[in-house]
């Protein structure tokens, strides 16, 4: 390639990659402006310098600058690329290059595996994807004292509510109701919300529940900004003793608002596992469907 400008209009450094004086391999002091967020095709006869510009200049400099952003300790484990022969490059971003070599193919090879894009996507999905309940379709998120208190103050400010955590009681010969009731009192819990009423913690109440789930009352509070700190602390206690579950009861509604620190759909009572990269990999038993075992196809007998 001889020196020539591929764009005639002024370079906008905010929306294009600006290359000046590229001399990598057989490039002859090339100046070029490549717009961002657009498809750009580099064409030319064999040996004109297409790969030298795309791979050895743009990709090499993008990768080099990206790796330079890591710490010195992390960089020692990465493949370093030499700085290309170019006077200046601005507006460049971290780059991904799909090489033109013929890789080794297997029965599990796909476009994603051959270009190694799958490796990046399966790392991206667990961190960016939003889980939706398979039954009702609602988003499933992890709750925290901060997120719950923000929701309650935003949606129910001024209302009075009871903060409870579920306490499943199962009669057992090993632990008596008296011992369980005494244990709750020693931990600071003296009231239980059961059958739309508030009761004092007692062995008789545990027995009368017939092995059902009781609601241990942590706090009864008016939702306002003055009680924000108290609300946060009560929610923290409820989530801790409720194994990640907290129920909020309002006086005008018998059905509680349920929140969970785990991936749990309160409407359908379905628990989900935390997403991992293996969940989005068909080469893993976790991500592969049992029917095709990750191959994407099945073998069946056609009786017709």
C-alpha positions in Angstrom: 0.0 0.0 0.0 1.2 3.5 -0.8 0.4 6.5 1.3 -3.2 7.6 0.8 -6.1 8.8 2.9 -9.1 6.5 2.9 -11.4 9.2 4.3 -11.5 12.7 3.0 -13.7 14.3 5.7 -12.0 15.6 8.9 -11.4 12.9 11.6 -13.7 12.9 14.6 -11.6 11.5 17.4 -14.7 10.8 19.4 -16.3 8.5 17.0 -13.5 6.9 14.9 -10.2 5.1 15.1 -7.6 7.5 13.8 -4.4 6.0 12.4 -1.4 8.1 11.3 1.8 6.8 9.7 1.2 3.1 9.7 4.4 1.3 8.5 3.8 -2.2 9.7 5.2 -4.9 7.4 4.5 -3.7 3.8 2.4 -0.6 4.8 3.9 2.6 3.5 3.1 5.4 5.9 -0.7 4.9 5.8 -3.2 7.4 7.2 -6.8 6.1 7.8 -9.9 7.0 9.8 -12.2 4.1 10.6 -15.6 5.0 12.1 -16.8 3.3 15.3 -20.1 1.4 15.6 -20.1 0.7 11.8 -19.0 -2.2 9.5 -15.8 -1.4 7.6 -14.5 -3.6 4.9 -10.8 -3.6 4.0 -10.2 -4.9 0.4 -7.3 -5.2 -1.9 -5.2 -7.5 -4.0 -3.0 -10.2 -2.3 0.0 -8.6 -0.6 -1.5 -5.1 -0.5 -1.4 -5.0 3.3 -4.9 -5.8 4.4 -3.8 -8.2 7.2 -1.0 -5.8 8.2 -3.5 -3.1 8.8 -6.3 -5.1 10.4 -4.4 -7.7 12.4 -0.8 -6.4 12.9 -1.7 -2.8 13.5 -5.3 -2.2 14.7 -5.8 -5.5 16.6 -2.2 -5.6 17.9 -2.5 -2.0 19.3 -5.9 -2.6 20.8 -4.8 -5.7 22.6 -1.6 -4.1 23.7 -3.3 -1.2 25.3 -5.9 -3.4 26.9 -3.3 -5.6 28.5 -1.4 -2.5 29.7 -4.4 -1.6 31.8 -3.8 -4.6 34.0 -1.5 -4.7 37.0 2.2 -5.8 36.5 1.4 -9.1 38.3 -1.5 -9.9 36.0 0.4 -9.0 32.9 3.0 -11.6 33.5 0.4 -14.3 32.8 -0.8 -12.8 29.5 0.6 -13.0 26.0 2.2 -9.7 25.2 2.0 -8.2 21.7 4.7 -6.0 20.2 3.9 -2.3 19.5 3.1 -2.0 15.8 5.1 0.4 13.6 2.7 3.4 13.5 3.2 7.0 14.3 -0.1 7.4 16.3 -3.4 5.6 16.9 -6.3 7.2 18.8 -9.8 6.2 19.6 -8.9 2.5 19.6 -10.8 0.0 21.8 -10.0 -3.5 23.1 -10.2 -5.8 20.1 -11.2 -9.3 19.2 -9.7 -10.9 16.1 -11.0 -13.9 14.3 -8.1 -15.5 12.4 -8.3 -17.0 9.0 -6.5 -20.3 9.8 -8.3 -23.6 9.5 -8.7 -24.8 13.1 -9.1 -28.4 14.2 -12.8 -29.3 14.0 -14.7 -31.9 16.1 -18.3 -33.1 16.2 -18.9 -30.4 18.9 -17.4 -27.5 16.9 -19.6 -24.5 16.2 -18.9 -21.0 14.9 -18.7 -19.9 18.5 -16.1 -22.5 19.6 -14.0 -22.1 16.4 -13.7 -18.3 16.9 -13.5 -18.6 20.7 -16.4 -16.2 21.1 -18.2 -18.8 23.2 -15.5 -18.5 25.9 -16.3 -14.8 26.2 -20.0 -15.1 26.0 -20.3 -17.8 28.7 -18.3 -15.5 31.1 -20.6 -12.6 30.2 -24.0 -14.3 30.7 -23.7 -15.2 34.4 -22.8 -11.6 35.2 -25.1 -9.7 32.9 -28.1 -11.9 32.3 -31.4 -11.4 34.2 -33.0 -14.5 35.5 -36.7 -14.9 34.9 -38.9 -17.4 36.7 -39.7 -20.4 34.4 -43.3 -20.5 35.8 -44.5 -16.9 36.0 -41.9 -15.1 33.9 -41.1 -12.5 36.5 -37.5 -11.3 37.1 -35.8 -13.2 39.9 -33.3 -11.2 41.9 -31.4 -11.4 45.1 -32.7 -9.1 47.9 -30.7 -7.4 50.6 -31.6 -5.2 53.6 -30.8 -2.1 51.5 -32.9 -3.1 48.4 -35.8 -4.3 50.6 -35.9 -1.1 52.7 -35.6 1.0 49.6 -38.6 -0.8 48.0 -40.7 -0.6 51.2 -40.1 3.1 51.7 -40.8 3.8 48.1 -44.0 1.7 47.7 -45.5 1.8 51.3 -44.2 4.9 53.0 -46.4 5.8 56.0 -47.8 2.3 56.3 -47.4 0.1 59.4 -46.0 -3.4 58.9 -44.7 -6.4 60.7 -41.2 -7.8 59.8 -41.2 -11.6 60.3 -39.2 -14.6 59.3 -40.6 -18.1 58.6 -40.0 -20.6 61.4 -41.1 -24.2 60.4 -41.9 -26.2 63.5 -41.7 -29.9 63.3 -42.6 -31.9 66.4 -39.7 -34.1 67.5 -39.0 -36.3 70.4 -35.4 -35.1 70.4 -36.2 -31.4 71.0 -39.2 -30.5 73.1 -41.5 -27.5 72.4 -40.4 -26.0 75.7 -36.7 -26.0 74.6 -37.5 -24.4 71.3 -39.7 -21.7 72.9 -37.0 -21.0 75.4 -34.4 -20.8 72.6 -36.4 -18.2 70.7 -36.8 -16.1 73.8 -33.1 -16.2 74.6 -32.4 -14.9 71.1 -34.7 -12.0 71.7 -37.8 -13.2 69.9 -40.9 -13.0 72.2 -43.8 -12.8 69.7 -45.1 -15.0 66.9 -47.6 -14.0 64.1 -49.9 -16.9 63.6 -53.4 -17.2 62.1 -53.7 -13.4 61.6 -52.9 -12.7 65.3 -49.9 -11.9 67.4 -49.1 -14.4 70.2 -46.5 -14.6 72.9 -43.9 -17.3 72.3 -45.0 -20.4 74.3 -44.8 -24.2 74.0 -48.6 -24.4 73.7 -48.5 -22.2 70.6 -45.9 -24.4 69.0 -48.0 -27.5 69.7 -51.2 -26.0 68.4 -49.5 -25.1 65.1 -49.5 -28.9 64.2 -46.1 -28.7 62.5 -46.9 -25.7 60.4 -44.8 -22.7 59.6 -44.9 -19.9 62.1 -43.9 -16.3 61.6 -41.5 -15.1 64.2 -42.1 -11.3 64.7 -38.9 -9.3 64.6 -40.3 -5.8 64.6 -43.5 -3.9 64.1 -42.7 -0.6 62.5 -44.1 2.5 60.6 -42.3 2.9 57.3 -40.9 6.4 57.1 -37.5 8.0 56.7 -37.1 8.5 60.4 -37.2 4.7 60.9 -34.8 3.9 58.0 -32.0 2.7 60.2 -34.2 0.6 62.4 -35.9 -0.9 59.4 -32.5 -1.8 57.9 -31.4 -3.5 61.1 -34.7 -5.4 61.5 -34.5 -6.7 58.0 -30.9 -7.8 58.5 -31.9 -9.8 61.6 -34.9 -11.4 59.8 -32.8 -12.4 56.8 -30.1 -13.9 59.1 -32.4 -16.0 61.3 -34.9 -16.7 58.4 -32.1 -18.4 56.3 -32.4 -15.7 53.7 -36.2 -15.3 53.8 -38.2 -12.4 55.2 -42.0 -11.8 55.1 -43.6 -8.3 55.5 -47.2 -8.3 56.7 -49.4 -5.2 56.3 -52.7 -4.6 58.2 -54.8 -4.4 55.1 -53.4 -7.5 53.4 -53.3 -11.1 54.6 -50.8 -12.1 52.0 -47.2 -11.1 53.0 -44.7 -9.5 50.7 -41.9 -12.1 50.5 -38.2 -11.3 49.9 -35.2 -13.6 49.6 -31.5 -13.2 49.8 -31.2 -16.2 47.4 -32.4 -16.5 43.8 -36.0 -17.4 44.8 -39.3 -16.5 43.1 -41.7 -15.7 46.1 -44.8 -16.0 43.9 -44.1 -19.5 42.7 -41.9 -20.6 45.6 -39.2 -21.9 43.2 -35.5 -21.7 44.1 -32.8 -21.3 41.5 -29.1 -21.9 41.5 -26.6 -19.1 40.9 -25.7 -18.9 37.2 -22.1 -20.1 36.4 -20.2 -20.2 33.1 -20.7 -24.0 32.9 -24.5 -23.4 32.8 -24.0 -21.7 29.4 -21.6 -24.3 28.0 -22.9 -27.2 25.9 -19.6 -29.0 26.6 -20.4 -29.2 30.3 -22.9 -31.7 31.8 -24.5 -28.8 33.6 -25.2 -26.8 30.4 -25.9 -29.6 28.0 -29.4 -30.8 27.5 -30.0 -34.4 28.5 -31.7 -35.2 25.1 -28.9 -34.2 22.8 -26.0 -34.2 25.3 -24.7 -30.9 24.0 -24.4 -32.0 20.3 -27.4 -30.0 19.2 -28.9 -33.0 17.3 -30.4 -36.4 18.0 -30.5 -39.7 16.2 -34.0 -41.2 15.8 -35.5 -44.0 13.8 -37.9 -42.9 11.0 -40.4 -45.7 10.7 -41.9 -44.0 7.6 
